[in-house]
Amino acid sequence: MARAFPSVECNSLTAVKRIVAGSNAITASTLQGVSSELERGTFALLDREPWLTVRYGVVALKGHPPSSAAVRLREFVIEAEHAVSVEEVQLLKRWRPGRGRRRSPVRREGRAVRQ
């Protein structure tokens, strides 16, 4: 019988990063969520999959016009999404493996090792 793939679920990105930093685990995260670890060389970006995206929607009750607060929230979400997209492109240019760009060193037992 095949052994089950071990997994850990956390509600805290800080907890997830501590687990990954202290083990041989991997995680899926936004690049913004791990940019400081990439910069320090604690984490290395394995790759970015085009299917690994966040899909969300803003919903309201059918037949009810949105309030001014709801309209502003939608505008804020669109603005924030644009800013995140711009930042992600910059982070990918810097950290995506195999693109001839600077790669973060992988830390092994207190020393940096380039892969």
C-alpha positions as CSV (number, residue, x, y, z in Angstrom):
1,M,0.0,0.0,0.0
2,A,1.3,3.4,-0.9
3,R,2.3,5.8,1.9
4,A,0.1,8.9,2.1
5,F,1.8,12.1,1.2
6,P,2.3,14.1,4.4
7,S,0.8,17.5,4.6
8,V,0.4,20.4,7.0
9,E,-2.3,23.0,6.9
10,C,-1.9,26.3,8.6
11,N,-3.9,29.5,8.8
12,S,-0.8,31.6,9.4
13,L,1.8,32.4,6.7
14,T,4.4,33.0,9.5
15,A,3.8,29.5,10.7
16,V,4.1,28.0,7.2
17,K,7.4,29.9,6.6
18,R,8.8,28.6,9.9
19,I,7.9,25.0,9.0
20,V,9.5,25.4,5.5
21,A,12.6,27.1,6.9
22,G,13.1,24.3,9.5
23,S,12.5,21.3,7.3
24,N,12.6,19.9,3.7
25,A,9.0,21.0,3.1
26,I,7.7,23.0,0.2
27,T,4.8,25.4,0.1
28,A,2.8,27.4,-2.4
29,S,2.7,31.1,-1.6
30,T,2.4,34.5,-3.3
31,L,5.8,35.9,-4.2
32,Q,5.1,38.9,-2.1
33,G,4.6,36.6,0.9
34,V,8.1,35.2,0.6
35,S,10.0,38.0,-1.0
36,S,12.1,38.7,2.1
37,E,13.1,35.0,2.4
38,L,14.0,35.0,-1.3
39,E,16.1,38.1,-0.8
40,R,17.9,36.6,2.3
41,G,18.5,33.4,0.5
42,T,16.5,31.4,3.0
43,F,14.0,30.2,0.3
44,A,14.5,29.4,-3.4
45,L,11.8,29.7,-6.0
46,L,11.2,26.3,-7.6
47,D,9.1,27.7,-10.4
48,R,5.8,29.5,-11.0
49,E,3.0,27.6,-12.6
50,P,0.6,29.5,-14.8
51,W,-2.3,27.6,-13.4
52,L,-1.4,28.6,-9.8
53,T,-3.5,31.8,-9.6
54,V,-6.1,33.2,-7.4
55,R,-9.6,33.6,-8.8
56,Y,-12.1,35.5,-6.8
57,G,-15.2,37.6,-7.3
58,V,-17.1,40.3,-5.6
59,V,-20.7,39.3,-5.2
60,A,-23.9,41.0,-4.0
61,L,-27.6,40.0,-3.6
62,K,-29.4,39.8,-6.9
63,G,-31.6,42.8,-7.6
64,H,-29.9,45.0,-5.0
65,P,-27.8,47.9,-6.2
66,P,-24.4,48.0,-4.5
67,S,-23.9,50.6,-1.8
68,S,-21.3,53.3,-2.2
69,A,-19.0,51.4,0.2
70,A,-19.4,48.3,-1.9
71,V,-18.5,50.2,-5.0
72,R,-15.4,51.7,-3.3
73,L,-14.4,48.2,-2.0
74,R,-14.5,46.9,-5.6
75,E,-12.4,49.8,-6.8
76,F,-9.9,49.2,-4.0
77,V,-9.6,45.5,-4.8
78,I,-9.0,46.2,-8.5
79,E,-6.3,48.8,-7.6
80,A,-4.6,46.4,-5.1
81,E,-4.7,43.6,-7.7
82,H,-3.0,45.8,-10.3
83,A,-0.3,46.7,-7.8
84,V,0.3,43.1,-6.8
85,S,0.5,42.0,-10.5
86,V,3.1,44.7,-11.2
87,E,5.1,43.6,-8.2
88,E,4.9,39.9,-9.1
89,V,6.3,40.6,-12.6
90,Q,9.3,42.4,-11.0
91,L,9.8,39.6,-8.5
92,L,9.6,36.9,-11.2
93,K,12.2,38.7,-13.3
94,R,14.5,38.6,-10.3
95,W,13.9,35.2,-8.8
96,R,12.4,32.8,-11.4
97,P,14.9,29.9,-11.9
98,G,16.4,29.2,-15.3
99,R,15.9,32.7,-16.7
100,G,19.6,33.8,-16.4
101,R,18.7,36.0,-13.5
102,R,20.1,36.1,-10.0
103,R,19.0,33.1,-8.0
104,S,18.9,33.0,-4.3
105,P,21.5,30.8,-2.6
106,V,20.1,27.7,-0.8
107,R,21.2,27.6,2.9
108,R,22.5,24.3,4.1
109,E,23.8,24.0,7.6
110,G,24.5,27.7,8.1
111,R,26.2,28.3,4.7
112,A,24.9,29.5,1.4
113,V,25.2,27.0,-1.6
114,R,24.3,28.0,-5.1
115,Q,22.3,25.5,-7.1
